[in-house]
Amino acid sequence: MGITGLFPLIRKHAPHAIEVVPLQSLSGLRIGLDMSIFVHKFWNAAISGIARDAKVKAELFDDGQCDLVPIRTPLSTAESLQEIKRTPVVSMIKQLTRIMDLGVRPVCVFDGKPPKSKEECLAVRHADISQDVDGNLLLHLTRDIALSTLGKEMMAADDDGAVATPSKKLCVDPEVWSNIKEYVALSGIPYVKSNGEADPQLAAQCKAGIIDAVWSEDADLLTFGTPVLYCKYDSKTDNITRIELSKVLSGLELNQDEFVDLCILLGCDYSPKIKGIGPVGAYRHIKEKRRIEQVILAPKVKVGGDFRYETAREEFAQIRILAPHSRGLFDPTLMRSFFDLKGYSPRDRDQACKILARMQKSE
């Protein structure tokens, strides 16, 4: 989820911290990739793409589960399931091939086990794929995710007043993760298996100078202290946004501890926010009071019992042990076998092998 409303605040109060640059400008840099962000994006696109390509109206119905809403689309189940699982893997391979072709030196960082404080947040990010008795594809999604992923026009009318929330993510099929990790291991691209979440590991590696910057759409990379964050890549212009943390802090006139408190008030994954405080109010409170302890003393601030700002602070401030980089040895024969076995395009296979061989020679 990241930090609710942080990017607009930065644009307003610290515009000098944001720079739109050509993707080519990352050439030669060691860029840590938040793999969860990339894979979830491609997975979401695969699911919505399959449903939309069917050119039919999916049926929204209640199967008696209070938190899940199945979406039934009359598609060939076997074909659709394979396509959904294949598409995000191919998209990830193409993304890596593209940036390596530009001279970017990626480091793929994968999530480990999330902290307990994030369990409540992750509970709403659920999706499952199965089939019904007629052989139709059945997507079990939370109601709000179903609306945001497939769109209202793809579904029957919904009377519960659900609001679309595009920031929520669907759980990626384990087979997709397995294939992506297998490709990375075979490619010779450095990768990291985090002990916990990828975000703090990426931030720690960037602060230590092991990588030059991080590429992610999660604003909380800044909250963890990432010095340089790349985000919001625009494929049409081939530009990407660069955000420098030191300039963010100077523009907001906050130190890092105060910035962390601002992010907690805005809304983060580790604690529910205080109801009634939006981005403008959160920034005003922190500028005036500097710390949350003082903010919650204000007469008009009503704090719920589930507001766990101290737990959130601990997560953002915890010193992370740097995970070692792993790296397989690129073998063209093994890579070609991987592509052929998975049924991926020979053209994508040849392009990937060409770029990986060139990368191997340059190091």
C-alpha positions in Angstrom: 0.0 0.0 0.0 2.8 2.4 0.8 2.1 5.8 2.3 -1.3 7.3 1.6 -1.1 10.8 -0.1 2.6 11.2 0.3 3.5 11.9 -3.3 1.1 14.8 -3.7 2.5 16.3 -0.5 6.0 16.1 -1.9 4.9 17.6 -5.2 3.4 20.5 -3.4 6.0 21.3 -0.7 9.2 19.8 -2.1 8.9 20.0 -5.9 12.7 20.3 -6.3 13.0 16.8 -4.9 11.2 15.3 -7.9 12.9 15.1 -11.3 11.6 13.3 -14.4 14.5 11.7 -16.2 15.0 9.4 -19.2 15.2 5.8 -18.3 18.5 5.8 -20.2 20.0 8.0 -17.5 20.0 4.9 -15.2 22.7 3.3 -17.4 25.6 2.0 -15.4 23.7 2.3 -12.1 23.1 -0.7 -9.7 19.3 -0.5 -9.2 17.5 -2.5 -6.6 14.2 -3.7 -7.9 11.3 -4.2 -5.6 10.2 -7.4 -7.3 6.9 -7.6 -5.5 5.7 -4.3 -7.1 6.6 -5.4 -10.6 5.2 -8.9 -10.3 1.9 -7.7 -8.7 1.5 -5.1 -11.4 1.9 -7.7 -14.2 -0.3 -10.2 -12.4 -3.1 -7.7 -12.0 -2.8 -6.7 -15.6 -3.0 -10.4 -16.6 -6.2 -11.0 -14.7 -8.0 -7.9 -15.9 -6.7 -8.4 -19.4 -8.1 -12.0 -19.6 -11.5 -10.8 -18.4 -11.6 -7.8 -20.7 -10.5 -9.8 -23.7 -13.5 -12.1 -23.2 -15.8 -9.2 -24.1 -18.4 -10.5 -21.8 -19.9 -9.2 -18.6 -18.5 -11.1 -15.6 -21.1 -12.3 -13.0 -20.7 -10.9 -9.5 -22.4 -13.2 -7.0 -22.4 -14.1 -3.3 -21.3 -17.6 -2.3 -21.9 -17.1 1.4 -18.4 -15.9 2.2 -18.4 -12.6 4.1 -15.0 -11.3 2.7 -14.7 -12.9 -0.8 -16.7 -12.2 -3.9 -16.2 -14.7 -6.7 -16.2 -13.3 -10.3 -17.2 -15.9 -12.9 -16.1 -15.4 -16.5 -17.1 -17.9 -19.2 -13.7 -18.6 -20.5 -11.8 -21.8 -21.3 -10.4 -22.6 -17.8 -7.3 -24.5 -18.8 -6.3 -21.9 -21.4 -7.1 -18.9 -19.2 -5.3 -20.2 -16.2 -2.2 -20.9 -18.2 -2.3 -17.5 -19.9 -2.8 -15.7 -16.6 0.2 -17.5 -15.1 2.4 -17.1 -18.3 1.8 -13.4 -18.9 3.3 -11.8 -15.8 6.4 -14.0 -16.1 7.0 -13.0 -19.7 6.3 -9.4 -18.8 8.9 -9.5 -16.0 11.4 -11.1 -18.3 10.8 -8.4 -20.9 11.2 -5.7 -18.3 14.5 -7.0 -17.1 15.7 -7.5 -20.7 14.7 -3.9 -21.5 16.5 -2.2 -18.7 19.7 -4.4 -19.1 19.7 -3.5 -22.7 20.0 0.2 -21.6 23.0 -0.7 -19.4 21.1 -0.8 -16.1 22.6 -3.3 -13.6 19.6 -4.7 -11.8 19.5 -6.4 -8.4 16.3 -8.3 -7.8 15.1 -8.1 -4.2 12.4 -10.6 -3.1 10.1 -10.4 -0.1 10.5 -12.7 2.8 8.0 -13.2 5.7 6.2 -9.9 6.5 6.1 -8.7 10.2 3.0 -9.5 12.3 2.1 -5.9 12.4 1.3 -6.1 8.7 -1.0 -9.1 8.9 -4.2 -7.0 9.1 -3.2 -5.1 6.0 -2.4 -8.2 4.0 -5.6 -9.9 5.0 -7.5 -7.8 2.5 -5.2 -8.6 -0.3 -6.5 -11.9 -1.4 -7.2 -13.6 -4.6 -7.7 -17.2 -5.7 -8.4 -18.9 -9.0 -10.5 -22.0 -9.5 -13.2 -23.3 -11.8 -16.9 -23.9 -11.4 -18.8 -27.0 -12.4 -19.3 -25.7 -16.0 -15.6 -25.2 -16.5 -15.7 -21.4 -16.3 -12.8 -19.5 -14.8 -13.6 -18.4 -11.2 -11.7 -15.6 -9.6 -12.2 -15.3 -5.8 -11.5 -11.7 -5.0 -12.3 -9.3 -2.2 -15.2 -7.1 -3.3 -13.2 -3.8 -3.5 -10.3 -5.5 -5.3 -12.7 -7.0 -7.8 -14.2 -3.6 -8.6 -10.8 -2.0 -8.9 -9.2 -4.8 -10.9 -11.9 -5.7 -13.4 -13.8 -2.5 -13.4 -17.5 -1.9 -12.8 -18.3 -2.3 -16.4 -17.2 -5.9 -16.3 -19.4 -6.8 -13.4 -23.1 -7.0 -12.4 -24.4 -4.1 -10.3 -23.1 -4.0 -6.8 -25.4 -2.7 -4.1 -23.1 -2.6 -1.1 -21.5 0.7 -1.8 -18.0 -0.7 -2.2 -15.4 1.8 -3.3 -12.6 0.8 -5.8 -9.2 0.9 -4.2 -6.5 0.3 -6.9 -3.7 0.4 -4.4 -4.6 -3.0 -3.0 -2.9 -6.0 -4.5 -3.9 -9.5 -5.5 -2.0 -12.5 -4.2 0.2 -13.8 -7.0 0.0 -17.5 -7.9 3.0 -19.4 -6.4 3.8 -20.9 -9.8 4.3 -17.3 -11.2 6.8 -16.5 -8.4 8.5 -19.9 -8.8 9.1 -19.3 -12.6 10.3 -15.7 -12.1 12.7 -16.8 -9.4 14.0 -19.6 -11.6 14.6 -17.3 -14.5 16.5 -14.8 -12.3 18.6 -17.6 -10.9 19.4 -18.9 -14.4 20.1 -15.4 -15.8 23.1 -14.5 -13.7 21.3 -11.4 -12.4 22.2 -10.7 -8.7 19.3 -11.3 -6.4 18.5 -11.0 -2.7 16.1 -13.1 -0.6 15.1 -10.8 2.2 14.7 -12.1 5.8 11.6 -10.0 6.0 10.0 -7.5 3.6 11.9 -6.2 0.6 11.4 -2.5 1.3 13.6 -2.2 4.4 16.2 -4.4 2.8 16.3 -2.3 -0.3 16.6 0.9 1.8 19.4 -0.6 3.9 21.4 -1.7 0.8 21.0 1.7 -0.7 22.1 3.5 2.4 25.1 1.2 2.6 26.1 2.0 -1.0 25.7 -1.6 -2.1 23.1 -0.4 -4.7 22.9 3.1 -6.1 19.1 3.5 -6.0 15.8 1.7 -5.7 13.0 1.3 -8.3 9.6 0.8 -6.6 6.2 2.3 -6.6 5.9 2.1 -2.8 6.3 5.5 -1.1 7.4 3.8 2.1 10.8 3.2 0.6 11.4 6.9 1.5 10.0 6.3 5.0 12.6 3.5 5.5 15.3 6.1 4.5 16.0 5.2 0.9 18.3 8.1 -0.4 17.2 7.8 -4.1 13.9 6.3 -5.3 12.9 5.8 -8.9 9.2 5.4 -9.6 6.3 6.1 -12.0 7.9 4.8 -15.1 6.1 6.0 -18.3 6.5 3.6 -21.1 5.1 6.1 -23.6 7.8 8.6 -23.0 10.4 6.2 -21.6 10.8 8.5 -18.7 11.0 7.7 -15.0 10.6 9.9 -11.9 13.6 10.3 -9.5 13.0 11.4 -5.9 15.8 12.4 -3.6 15.1 11.9 0.1 17.4 14.7 1.4 15.5 17.2 -0.8 12.1 15.9 0.3 13.1 16.5 4.0 14.4 20.0 3.3 11.3 20.9 1.3 9.0 19.6 4.0 11.2 21.2 6.7 11.3 17.9 8.7 14.0 15.6 9.9 13.8 11.9 9.3 12.1 11.0 12.6 9.5 13.7 12.0 9.0 12.5 8.4 8.4 9.0 9.7 5.7 10.3 12.0 4.1 12.2 9.1 4.0 9.0 7.1 2.3 7.1 10.0 -0.3 9.8 10.3 -0.9 9.7 6.5 -1.5 5.9 6.7 0.9 3.1 6.4 0.9 -0.8 6.4 1.8 -1.2 10.1 -1.0 0.7 11.8 -4.5 2.0 11.0 -4.5 5.8 10.7 -6.4 8.3 12.9 -9.8 8.9 11.4 -10.5 12.5 10.4 -6.9 13.4 9.7 -6.2 13.7 6.0 -2.9 14.6 4.2 -3.2 18.3 4.8 -4.1 17.9 8.4 -1.3 15.4 9.0 1.3 17.7 7.6 0.0 20.7 9.6 0.0 18.7 12.8 3.5 17.4 12.4 4.8 20.9 11.4 3.3 22.4 14.5 3.8 19.6 17.0 6.8 17.7 15.4 5.9 14.3 17.0 2.9 12.1 17.2 2.9 12.1 21.1 2.1 15.8 20.9 -0.4 15.5 18.0 -2.6 13.0 19.9 -2.9 15.4 22.8 -4.8 17.9 20.7 -8.5 18.1 21.9 -10.0 17.5 18.4 -7.8 14.5 17.7 -9.7 11.3 18.4 -7.3 8.3 18.6 -8.8 4.8 18.2 -7.5 1.9 20.2 -6.0 0.3 17.0 -3.7 3.2 16.3 -0.2 1.6 16.8 2.2 4.4 16.0 4.9 3.0 18.3 4.9 -0.4 16.5 5.0 1.4 13.1 7.9 3.5 14.3 9.8 0.4 15.3 9.3 -1.2 11.9 10.5 1.9 10.1 13.5 2.4 12.4 14.7 -1.2 12.9 18.2 -1.8 11.8 18.3 -4.4 9.1 21.0 -7.0 8.6 22.1 -6.8 5.0 21.2 -9.9 3.1 23.9 -11.3 0.9 23.6 -11.1 -2.9 23.2 -14.5 -4.6 24.1 -14.9 -8.3 23.7 -17.9 -10.6 26.0 -18.5 -13.6 24.3 -17.7 -16.9 24.3 -20.7 -19.2 22.7 -20.1 -22.6 21.8 -23.8 -23.0 19.9 -23.9 -19.6 18.2 -20.7 -20.4 17.0 -21.9 -23.8 15.7 -25.0 -22.1 13.8 -23.0 -19.6 12.1 -20.9 -22.2 11.2 -24.0 -24.3 9.9 -26.0 -21.4 7.7 -23.1 -20.2 6.4 -22.5 -23.7 7.6 -18.9 -23.9 8.3 -17.1 -27.1 11.5 -18.1 -29.0 11.9 -14.4 -29.9 11.8 -13.4 -26.2 14.2 -16.2 -25.5 16.7 -15.1 -28.1 16.6 -11.5 -27.1 17.0 -12.3 -23.4 19.9 -14.6 -24.1 21.6 -12.0 -26.2 21.4 -9.3 -23.6 22.4 -11.6 -20.7 25.4 -12.8 -22.6 26.5 -9.2 -23.3 26.0 -8.4 -19.6 28.1 -11.3 -18.6 31.0 -10.3 -20.9 30.9 -6.7 -19.6 31.5 -7.7 -15.9 
